[in-house]
Every structure is written in structure tokens, then in C-alpha cells.
Amino acid sequence: MYHKFHRKYSVLTIFSIMILSFSLLFTGCGKKNQELENYKANMNQFFENIKVYNDSINSIDPQSDTAVSDLLALLDSMDTSFAQMASLTVPDGFPGVDQLAAEASENMSQAVSYYHQAFEGEEYDASLADVAKQYYDRANVRLQYIVSILHGDIPEEIYTYEDDSEDDSSQPDSGAASGETDPSAEEDLLTETE
């Protein structure tokens, strides 16, 4: 039972990579804006917390009688960290990050809720664990988008753009630069990241 979850949760190692890339985030900014510095410190703490949860989850002995309760407690803490990250005031210059952070937090909350249901029933429910994994992956993708935006790169998977040479160039394409995500592109990215 725990093995199935542990295998699925190995995606958390990507957070370790994000921590390293995020630490380089504001090196070229030049502005010593207090709001920016506070945000940087809070996000660095968020990624450090996620790394601790990742390491702790990976160190759980699957044969332990407390494996499931330990795992669920760590997931609850991770959910709290995501909620705190989503509540941060995002400095100007990072379009869409506040919305992506809220979505990441919502998806993580759903993932944790479904993991609780999957593990706390009379028997392990693999279908609920699969739903939880899908929500977890969505939270992870949004976190990857946030890191990209903070580095100055707007992921093409998020936005669609209309060709300026068209006659009706004043009307944006569905979701163009509005922050709406393209679900099919997200599905493709989920496949690539697994």
C-alpha cells in the first residue's frame, strides 16, 4: 500500500531542483525593494520547507506501523505551506503568479484531501489515490510555471497568442495573455514531467 504512494510521490524531487533554481532568482534585479526582498525570503523558505517534506516522505519506512499516519501528517504540513505561499503578496512584474499560486494551493488541498480518503478508509482506495495524484501533479505544474515566471520566462503552455498579421488583431484569442490556462497544453506538460 505505501509502496504505491511512495512511487507516485517521487515527483517531489523536482522541488529540490526548484529550490536551487529559485535561489538564483533575483540575482540580476538590482532593485533593493523591500517588498521584493520579503517575497524572495518567503519563497525561499517555502522551497526549503518543501525540500524538508520531500526528504521526510522519502525517509518513511514503508513497513512501519506509522507509515501512513506519518505520510498524511507530512502532506498536511505541505498543504499548509502551499496555502501560506498562496497568501503572499506578489510584487509587481510577475504576471499571473498570484493566480497560479492560488491554483497550486487549491490543487494541493484537493490532493491531500483525496490522499486522506484513500488511506483512511477500511481499505486502501487506489482510485482515490489516483485522483489525489492528478491534483498533486496540477499543483506541481503550477509551481513550475511560477518558478519560470519569477525567472522572467512566461511559459508558452499557459498562454496562447494571436498572430499580429491577422485582420482582427485587436481581439485576443481565447485566453490570450489573459492568464487562462490551456488544459490540453497542461496535459502535455504533465506527461512530459512524469
C-alpha positions in Angstrom: 0.0 0.0 0.0 2.6 2.6 1.0 4.9 1.5 -1.9 2.3 2.6 -4.4 2.1 6.0 -2.8 5.9 6.3 -2.4 6.5 5.5 -6.1 3.9 8.1 -7.2 5.3 10.7 -4.8 8.9 10.6 -6.2 7.9 13.6 -8.2 8.7 15.6 -5.1 12.4 15.5 -6.1 11.6 18.2 -8.6 11.1 20.6 -5.7 14.8 20.1 -4.8 15.7 21.4 -8.3 13.3 24.3 -7.9 14.9 25.3 -4.7 18.3 25.6 -6.4 16.9 27.5 -9.4 14.8 29.8 -7.1 17.9 30.7 -5.1 19.3 32.3 -8.2 16.0 34.1 -8.9 16.6 37.8 -8.1 20.4 37.9 -8.7 20.1 40.3 -11.6 17.3 42.5 -10.3 19.4 45.4 -8.9 16.4 46.8 -7.0 16.6 46.5 -3.3 12.9 46.9 -2.9 11.7 45.7 0.5 8.5 44.1 -0.9 10.7 42.1 -3.4 13.2 41.1 -0.7 10.4 39.9 1.6 8.8 37.9 -1.2 12.2 36.4 -2.1 12.8 35.4 1.6 9.3 33.9 1.9 9.6 31.9 -1.3 13.0 30.7 -0.3 11.5 29.5 3.0 8.6 27.8 1.1 11.0 25.9 -1.1 13.1 24.9 1.9 10.0 23.6 3.7 9.0 21.6 0.6 12.5 20.1 0.5 12.2 19.0 4.2 8.8 17.4 3.5 10.3 15.7 0.4 13.2 14.3 2.4 10.9 13.2 5.2 8.5 11.5 2.9 11.3 9.6 1.2 12.7 8.5 4.6 9.5 7.0 5.8 9.9 3.2 6.4 7.0 1.7 4.4 6.9 -1.3 6.7 6.4 0.9 9.8 3.1 0.8 11.6 3.0 4.6 11.5 4.0 4.9 7.8 0.5 6.1 6.7 -0.1 8.5 9.6 3.4 9.9 9.2 2.8 10.4 5.5 -0.5 12.1 5.9 0.9 14.4 8.6 3.6 15.5 6.2 1.1 16.0 3.5 -1.0 18.2 5.8 2.1 20.3 6.6 2.8 20.6 2.9 -0.7 21.7 2.3 -0.3 24.4 4.9 2.9 25.6 3.3 1.2 25.9 -0.1 -1.6 27.9 1.5 0.9 30.2 3.1 2.8 30.6 -0.2 -0.5 31.4 -2.0 -1.3 34.1 0.6 1.9 36.0 -0.1 1.7 39.4 -1.8 3.3 39.0 -5.2 5.4 42.0 -6.2 4.6 43.8 -9.5 6.3 42.4 -12.5 5.3 38.8 -12.1 2.0 38.5 -14.1 -0.2 35.6 -13.2 1.9 34.4 -10.2 -0.8 35.2 -7.7 -3.4 33.3 -9.6 -1.1 30.3 -10.2 -0.2 30.3 -6.5 -3.8 30.2 -5.5 -4.5 27.4 -8.0 -1.4 25.4 -6.8 -2.7 25.7 -3.2 -6.2 24.7 -4.2 -4.9 21.7 -6.1 -2.6 20.7 -3.2 -5.5 20.9 -0.8 -7.6 18.6 -3.0 -4.7 16.2 -3.4 -4.2 16.0 0.4 -7.9 15.5 1.0 -8.1 12.7 -1.5 -4.9 11.1 -0.1 -6.6 11.1 3.3 -9.7 9.4 1.9 -7.6 6.9 0.0 -5.5 5.8 3.0 -8.0 6.3 5.9 -10.8 4.1 4.6 -11.2 0.5 5.8 -9.1 -0.5 2.8 -6.7 1.5 0.6 -8.6 3.0 -2.3 -6.3 3.1 -5.4 -8.9 5.1 -7.4 -8.9 7.9 -4.8 -5.1 7.8 -4.7 -5.0 8.3 -8.5 -7.3 11.3 -8.2 -5.1 12.7 -5.5 -2.0 12.2 -7.7 -3.7 14.1 -10.5 -4.4 17.1 -8.2 -0.8 16.8 -6.8 0.6 16.9 -10.4 -1.5 20.0 -11.2 -0.1 21.8 -8.1 3.4 20.8 -9.2 2.9 22.1 -12.7 1.6 25.4 -11.4 4.6 25.7 -9.2 6.9 25.1 -12.1 5.1 27.9 -14.0 5.6 30.2 -11.0 9.3 29.5 -11.0 9.5 30.2 -14.7 7.7 33.5 -14.4 9.8 34.5 -11.5 12.9 33.9 -13.7 11.4 36.1 -16.4 10.1 33.4 -18.7 6.4 33.2 -19.5 5.7 29.5 -20.2 4.1 29.1 -23.6 1.9 26.3 -22.2 0.0 28.9 -20.2 -0.9 31.5 -22.9 -2.0 31.4 -26.5 -1.2 34.3 -28.7 -2.8 35.6 -31.9 -0.7 36.4 -34.9 -0.4 40.2 -35.3 -0.7 40.0 -39.1 -4.3 38.9 -38.9 -7.1 41.4 -39.7 -8.7 41.2 -36.3 -5.6 41.6 -34.3 -7.3 43.8 -31.6 -9.3 40.8 -30.4 -7.3 38.4 -28.3 -7.6 34.7 -28.9 -9.4 32.7 -26.3 -7.2 33.0 -23.2 -4.6 35.1 -25.0 -2.5 36.9 -22.4 -5.4 36.8 -20.0 -3.9 34.2 -17.8 -6.3 31.4 -18.7 -4.5 28.1 -18.9 -4.8 25.8 -21.9 -5.9 22.5 -20.4 -4.6 20.4 -23.4 -1.1 22.0 -23.0 -1.2 21.3 -19.3 -2.0 17.7 -20.0 1.0 17.5 -22.4 3.3 19.1 -19.8 2.0 16.7 -17.1 3.0 13.8 -19.4 6.4 15.3 -20.0 7.2 15.8 -16.3 6.3 12.3 -15.2 
